[in-house]
Amino acid sequence: MEHTDFTHYRPTRFNKYFPPPNETLGGAVGRHIDDVIKEIAKTMCDPEKRSTATNLLCGAPPIPPDPKDTDERLNLPPSALAGGGTPAKPVPLLTCIDEYSQGKGLSQGCPVNTPEIIFQAQMRECVDLYRAGKRLKSWCPTDTPKRAAAEAPASADLH
């Protein structure tokens, strides 16, 4: 009777050359047929060796890349900035802030960093309220005292 301790067993690179223990003749034939089918499918499904016809064993071929991915014209600036027209007129910042607050898209000519400008203005308002000892707005972050303390040395160095 053979006893094997499976907890300490580690397969080696040579295991593929030896049949599993207690394998029957039919099991060996089936294993070899399975190996041959897998090898044939691997060579048939190689994208570099595959013919143009779709092979049902291989599944669907990969989706070709979108033609827009290689279109360099999509990376060009608008024609007004490329040199043949007039650039967009700057829009007042309050108009851009109103458009952003209402969830609309920003107009041509609004600064790209409009959301950041709005955030900085709100933080400035919270810090000013904190320094004045007034009640903070409900949307002010809980770390407003830390923000005020961090700004204090920077503003003292400027004066």
Sequence and secondary structure as in RCSB ss.txt:
>XXXX:A:sequence
MEHTDFTHYRPTRFNKYFPPPNETLGGAVGRHIDDVIKEIAKTMCDPEKRSTATNLLCGAPPIPPDPKDTDERLN
LPPSALAGGGTPAKPVPLLTCIDEYSQGKGLSQGCPVNTPEIIFQAQMRECVDLYRAGKRLKSWCPTDTPKRAAA
EAPASADLH
>XXXX:A:secstr
     TTS    TTGGGS  TT  HHHHHHHHHHHHHHHHHHHHT TTT  SS  TTT S      GGGG GGGG
S  TIIIIIS       HHHHHHHHHTT    TTS TTHHHHHHHHHHHHHHHHHHHT    TTS TTHHHHHHH
HHHHHHHH 
